[in-house]
């Protein structure tokens, strides 16, 4: 009699073999069929055929990244609200409480970001959210 976890082990083996195999094939293809061409022109910056106007490594303030992460977080959470909005009139009391708890946590996260000054873009007010290196 076969062990009941053999399909799970096969699944994990295939799940590991497929991406690792793709990476190995990509490396082999790169080594054998794509020669590396080093040179001044090959390694130069490219901006639409014009001479570059800035350094290759531009530093951005970390607040831009935090704002982007907050946008993604709230954007994804609004997708989770769509099923509640579609079936709002047919929700049970428990589902309604869960939806309101989710909205409460969403509002709490927004208030936290606002209180830390992460949503302020203009003005001299410095955010009180410190990140190592800023």
Number of C-alpha atoms within 10 A of each C-alpha: 3 6 6 8 9 10 11 10 11 11 12 11 11 13 11 11 12 11 11 12 12 11 12 12 12 11 12 12 12 12 11 8 8 10 9 9 9 8 8 8 9 10 9 11 16 13 10 7 7 8 10 12 9 9 8 10 6 7 7 8 9 14 19 13 11 14 16 11 12 17 12 12 13 15 11 11 14 13 10 13 13 11 11 17 11 10 10 13 9 10 14 11 9 9 13 15 12 13 19 13 12 15 15 12 12 16 13 12 15 16 12 12 17 13 14 15 16 19 16 16 13 7 6 7 9 13 15 10 12 11 8 5 5 8
